[in-house]
Amino acid sequence: MKSPQKLTPKYVHVPRFAAGSKESIEYLDSEGYVVIANALSETEANHALDLTWDFLKELGTGVDRNDVDTWDDDQWPVNVHGGIVPSQGIGHSAAQWYIRSVPAVKKAFATVWDDEDLLVSFDGMALWRPTDINPMWATDRGGAWLHIDQHPISRPGRQCVQGAVTLTRTSPEIGGNIVVPGSHKWFADIHKRYADRLASIPVDQDHFRFPTDDPQLKDTPPIMAHMEPGDMMLWDSRTVHCSSPGTGPVPKTDPAAPKLLRAASLVCMMPKAHSNEDVMAMRRKAVLDRLSTTNWSDRWINADQFPMVLEAGDPTKYRLPPVPDLDENQRAMVG
Ligand SMILES: O=C(O)CCC(=O)C(=O)O
């Protein structure tokens, strides 16, 4: 079997489209992903980054934005796979609620679904710490966790479009999100190609690791699209994707002004019509309990119960953010 490390994504500049444009939808339909230019302005992206640091500080473990010595795992929130912080209240942080409320973010999703009545995920964020300070902070390498986020049998067709709003500029050295262009069109055959593998995956599990020795990847290798601060990548949950560090070396950290290599907000909106009253009742309670979720809003999935989160140690050492004071628009997105 091919070693995952050999599957090196190609860093490319792809077309970037306005939120809500017809062209963005055509590109998403054909390629399985699309980059929305400046869903947040650079000023909004910087504000969201400040709010992200407020969240990290308010965890109460001593994380200090200006002191990289306080960013190690004993103080940092639990992170999984590609440096994603999925829990400890992040889904209800002021940063995440701010990003979800920026009109262009909703507009992009509303155009995908041709529906304004959307529920938002209570997702987390990819927060990559500088690997020149600690190489152990490197995220999983692209290829190690190439996946789709939709069960190939129980969820046929387009069911979900995921998003990642980057607050920082990507570069070939740093890395970022990777996608396999057009691979959403492979989805319908997965149950035939990988019947054995699928047999061991519960039908309600929307995560399928895509084999890195699949011959289709030879002709269509993964790409890593350049993203400016505030850009949002949208991808169909059937599209093969993940994230990966770049080729390095990463920018040298200034100890007087340390920075995250990457900060990206995971955000996903689906039609409310795909959900139901029981799920929405759980979601309203999740706001009060500050529980995070995966990308799916049509089903209740509690990210604070991820095995990797539970195994990572004592969740009570982190203080939760305050219960968010949601406006009417935000409450409508809870359901
Ligand atoms: O952009 C990233 O960090 C990867 C996100 C991802 O793979 C996912 O949310 O499924």
The ligand as a Tripos MOL2 file, in Angstrom:
@<TRIPOS>MOLECULE
LIG
   10     9     1     0     0
SMALL
NO_CHARGES

@<TRIPOS>ATOM
      1 O1         -9.6980   22.4860    6.9380 O.co2     1 LIG1
      2 C1         -9.4760   21.6230    7.7670 C.2       1 LIG1
      3 O2         -8.7870   21.8190    8.7510 O.co2     1 LIG1
      4 C2        -10.0470   20.2310    7.5600 C.3       1 LIG1
      5 C3        -11.4810   20.1510    7.8700 C.3       1 LIG1
      6 C4        -12.0460   18.7930    7.6530 C.2       1 LIG1
      7 O3        -11.4530   17.9120    7.1000 O.2       1 LIG1
      8 C5        -13.3900   18.5290    8.1160 C.2       1 LIG1
      9 O4        -13.9730   19.3770    8.8080 O.co2     1 LIG1
     10 O5        -13.9290   17.4650    7.7870 O.co2     1 LIG1
@<TRIPOS>BOND
     1     1     2 2
     2     2     3 1
     3     2     4 1
     4     4     5 1
     5     5     6 1
     6     6     7 2
     7     6     8 1
     8     8     9 2
     9     8    10 1
@<TRIPOS>SUBSTRUCTURE
     1 LIG1         1 GROUP 0 **** ****
